[in-house]
Amino acid sequence: MAIRFRGKLWAFYASILAALGAALFVSACGSSQSAVTGQQQIRHVFVITLENENYATTFGSSTKAPYLAQTLASQGAVVQNYYGTGHVSLDNYISMLSGQAPTPQTDNDCTTYEDYNLTGMTSDGQAIGTGCVFPASVKTLPDQLKAAGFTWKGYEEDMGNDPAREAATCGHPALNTADLTQRAQAPSAAVPLGDQYATRHNPFMYFHSIIDSPDCGTNVVNLEKLQADLQSVATTANFNFITPNLCNDGHDSPCVNGQPGGLTSANAFLEKWVPIITSSAAFKQDGLLIINFDESSYATQTLDTSKSPATLTLTYAGSTCCSQSPGPNLAAFPQSQAYGTVPASAIPGLPASLGNISLVMAKSNFGGDQTGAVMISKFIKPGTVSTVAYNHYSMLKSIEDIFGLTHLGYAGQAGLAGFGNDIFTNL
């Protein structure tokens, strides 16, 4: 005999049956929506990249960056054995965004903004060729993020200050022309604030998959846009790459605007911007802030006064970690390259009486040496210290893991460690 329920009585019994059915289903099959655990709880990543300091200088007892080395370090994790992947600047930035190893041109900062001549690909995803601006077939973290439904932005201090040099969005030289942003531009009547933007510190500009897309004009913007974007979770990108200008990232010292530069100016930049980031709703909810350096600046100096003019050779150790490979495009090491003449008075410790001297840069190996890094998140216990070795490829791998992406280039190197529970001590 069929039993029919009517009215409120039916609704009452139906709700009980539905609850029992749901309980039986969950018991048999598990939750239909498992909770997100581990590093994938992080949904907003902020990277601030500074310039040219070795670990001992930045984090030593006589540091000129106490806010970074002491205050911020105490709020999160000091990653002692973080390494750059090359010398000079650009090769490091490219490795962070794409996992690509250097070419002879990116290894020397691409003073000409030239197209990449691609002749092949290795089995581990490395482009073979020469040049600077990779073809659209070479993918980047932003390409991955967009394809997976995540958002990204690059914030570039001073970009567009001088519209004659670069645009205020997606700012780069015309292809196959000299890069006029290689040197900072002092304040003038025409450009009252000066322009200390450097294309080579903006890795987005070296990939056709980005610069040929409308996304570039929307997503690669002046740093002044960051504070407004941080006003809500909805307007904050999932991945944010922040580049200070040549003074505030510590590259120049002194700076063309009269500021001291070096770690002193980098420290002041962090004192201004880090609280703005860490007080934002997105960071408080599920953010991770990474403060790293592109490479170490430490080099041994050898002055040869027997030559005319005298020659100063700066030799970088180029130490590496993590079984890093030089990639398919570089000549064997050691290497050296002459960089023309400079006034001796421009080199600290040299007597001006030497006049102009020849400057030579020598690299004993292909790495970027030890720089250290600081990371802050609610998923990191304050005062954490990690001694595990990481590099820029490790950072890319880790961000890809956070967002559930595959690994690009050398981020997919066999055995490469991503950031682990030595850093994320509060998951």
Order of alpha helices (4+ residues) and beta strands (2+ residues): alpha-beta-alpha-beta-beta-alpha-beta-beta-beta-alpha-beta-beta-alpha-alpha-beta-alpha-beta-alpha-alpha-beta-beta-beta-beta-beta-beta-beta-beta-alpha
